[in-house]
């Protein structure tokens, strides 16, 4: 999904159409609107793959998961279906990567494949575990799979929870003020994170990664820290925007982020970062492997397996595998030192600083185009390890530094301060900034604050057209 005028117009038209039709037909309007949107964004290719996954998993559920069916047959069918979906995802990620190493061209991965494949797997597994009954209405199941705000980059929703919302969405009132307040709050904060922060510092990060050898260690350290903020603001911003859109139609998406950079350990970080993926890996990989029920050694192995899968899910290549295993090792170490004399390392301010540094370092492997580029970047971060001065790249040339002007650096600084304050306050209250804004203060203070945020986005947001529009980072997964 690109943040452009045609997208806004489409959502407005869908909203008006949704409210014109009677309540019992509105879920079908949302399905039709989602299909059209996916076709426009993903083309025939992307839509056909998603339709195939949807039809097959719905059919498997109806045919094989009736209460009267044989348990052994259900186990066999669930294993085969999950294996097929996993191979589909693995093949589409790694075959093109292998072909690329040999200079061959292959078809691109369909947009959103990683997310809706995991949704389909969770549906089949929940059927087998008896957590839900098979969905008999194919159109209702299709809406669960294809609701366009989550199609591209999640959250990874569970069928049971989402089905209940689909049934109720038809009762959404066009003049429900609470829906608009909630929608505007999430949209404005999400757009602030994306357009003001992520897209602006993304220019700096891209500039540095395009020519790593030209920059000094201080510049590279700065770029790694900026990418840490960029990916958070980009992905959490996306989630907030999609929650804001969905609320307009009476659907509530899972919140994927809860101030993750204020976590005291990487264990806590993964409870607050990409929450729907973390919950999926916990429920459908970690626990089935035995979780922590078979001793510490088995627990450590299970943790490493989970994060290996997490890395491979995000992308093909050794850099993603190392990124995943790095987090796995950090989680293992955090669990080992818990309750010992060293547990001060995973508590309080010390724990937060260490966790932020560990996560920030890992993002280098995530951002780099290859393992060799990641290693080059890390090598360059070591002071006096390069031929260029340690501050090379931090000079103002023609009133710009690292691709953005001095005025834009001031916008970055002010935005960082605002982001830090709201995330810090929300973390203290065990909530997130949009929810804190919605529930805190009175109507007047809320209106003033949201008006200032919207004005800030309109004036200082990074806009463009055509190729200048920056895609959301997680669209590539």
Buried (B, 14 or more C-beta within 10 A) or exposed (E): BEBBEEBEEBBEEBBEBBBEEEEEEBBBBBBBBBBBBBEEBBEEEBBEBBBEBBBBBBEBBBEBBEEEEEEEEBEEBBEEBBEBBBEBBBEBBBBBBEEEEEEEEEEEBBBBBBBBBBBBBBBBBBBBEEBBBBBEEEBBBBBBBBBBBBBBBBBBBBBBEBBEBBEEBBEBEEEBEEBEBBBBBBBBBBBBBBBBBBBBBBBBBBBBBEEBEBBBBBBBBBBBBBBBBBBBBBBBBBBBBBBBBBBBBBBBBBBBBBBBBBBBBBBBBBBBBBBBBBBBBBBBBBBEBEBBEEEEEBBBBBBBBBBBBBBBBBBBBEBBBBBBBBBBBBBBBBBEBBEEEEBEBBEEEEBBEBBBEBBBBBBBBBBBEEBEBBBBBBBBBEEEEBEBBBEBBBEEEEEBBBBBEEEBBEBBEEBBEBBEEBBBBBBEEEBBBBBBBBEBEEEEEBEEBBEEBBEBBEEBBBBEEEEEEBEBBBBEB
